[in-house]
Amino acid sequence: MSLQVRNYKTSHASRLVLAVTLAGAGLALAGCNTVSTLTPGETITQGYVIDEQALELIPVGSSREQVMLALGTPSTTATFDNEVFYYISQTRRRGAAFMKPKLVDQKVLAVYFGADGRVRQIANYGLQDGKVFDFISRTTPTGGREQNFIAQMISGVASGQMPMNPLGAQ
């Protein structure tokens, strides 16, 4: 079995046409990329998004009903006497789909009512106004750190103290 090799004689013009055609096809395919950024992260907004026009509808002195009509049902209310309506929104950011979202912004709109049931004050709080408060479990993170049993034993031995006997015997 023999392999036949054919020599094609092409002109300079046909090679030029082929090169221009391939370059044009490459440019056309390069334009098909619709992704403008290559960041895989996402921003998640949850809760009540504050509308400035709705806030203008509830000046100081408005009734509870006017607040409910303009802003809707609050995210939560004060524990005692329902004197404050809280409208809460959070913005979280995560670098990739598998990562835990990190809190980047939190806004709390607080509408305070007087004894007569009318709006006394409207306040807008954010992360800069205090610590992050967990409204679900009603807890505030503490400044200390939690250690498990093994970490407590290692820290006690490393400091030169004798470990305590859990049964109380000497």
N, C-alpha and C positions, 0 to 999 in steps of 0.2 A: 504494500500500500504506500503510495507516495503522496506527499502533500504538495499541492500546487499553490504557488505564490503568484498572485496577479499584481502587477504594477499598474496603478491608475495614474494617468497623467491628468493632473488638474491644473487649471490656470490660477494665476495669482488672484484674479477677480472672484473665482468661486470660493477660494479659501477665505477671502475677505468677507464675502457674504455669509459664509458659515460662522465665522468668528463674531460678526455683528449679530447674527440670529441668536447664538448662544449667550452673548452678553445681554441682549434684550430680554431673553427668557429668564436669565438670572436676576435682572433688575425687577422684572414683573413678579417673580416669586418672593423677592426680598420685601416687596410692598405688601405682601399678604400678612405680615406679622401684625396682629391687632393688639398685642400686649404692650402698653406704653411704659409700665414700670415692672421691674422684676422683683419687687418686694413681696414675699409670700404672706406677710402679716395682715391682720384685719383689725378693724376698730369696731367695738360693739357698744351701742348706746342702749341703755335700759331705763325704764321708768318714765316719769313725766318730763316732757320737753317744754321748757318755759316759753310761753308766747307773750311777747311784749304788748301786743294789742289787747290780749285778754287781761293783762295786768292793769291796763288803763281803764278797764270797765269796772274795777273794784277799788274806788278810792277809799280813804279812811272814812268810816261812818257807814259803810255798806253792811247789809244784813248777811247772815249765814247763807240764806237762799240765793242771794245775788252771787256770792262767792262760788257756791256749788254750780250755778248755771254758767258762770264765766269760766271757771277752771276745771270743773268736774269733781269727781270723788277724790278726796285726798289719798295719798299713799298710806298715811297713818295719821292718827290724831293723838293729842296729849293723853296721858294715862288718867289724869284726874280732871274731871269737870268738862272735858272736850273744849278747852279754851284756846287750843292751837290746832290748826290744820297744817300738816307737813306734806309738801309735794317734792318727791325725791327723784333725782336722775343721776345715773352713773355712766361714765365712759371708761371702758376697759380696752386695753390694747394687748395683743399677743403677736409674737414674732412669727409663729407658725401654727398650723392647725392643731398640732399635738401639744402645744405648750399651754400652761395655765395662764389665763388672762390677768394682766396686772392693772390695778386701778390707777388711772391717770388723772381723772377729774370726777368730782362729785359736787353736785349742787343741790341745796335744800332751800326751797321757798317756804318760809314760815309765815302763816297768817294768824296774828294774835287777835283774839276777841276780848272785849270788855265784859263786865257783868251784865250789861244790857243786851248782849248778843250781837253787837256791832263791831266792825273791824276797828281795832285800836292801833295796830301797827303791822307793817309788812316788811319782813326781813329776808335777805337773800344771802345764804351762807355757802361757802365752798370749802375745799380742802385746806386752804390757808387759814381758816378760822378756827381750826381745832383738830383734834385727832379723828381718825376714821372711826366711825361708830357702826357696829354691826347691828342693824335694825331687826334682823331675823332672830338671832339668839339673845338679843338685848344685853350684850356684853361689850365691854371695852377692853382691848388688849392691854395687858400689863407690861411694865418695863422689864421685869425679871425674865428668867428663862427657866423652862421646865427641864428637869433631869430625870432620867430613868434610874432604876436601882443600881445598875452596873456603873453608870457615870457617877453616882453619889459615892459608891464604894471606892472607885479609883481616885476621886478628888479628895476623899478622906484620908486614904493611904498616902497620897502624894503630899499632903500637907503635914504629915507626921503624926496625925491623930489616930488613936485606936478606933476601929469601927465600933459603933454602938451595937449592943446585943439586943435584938428585937424582943427577947423574952424578959429583959430587965435584970437578968442574973449577972453578977460580977465575975 
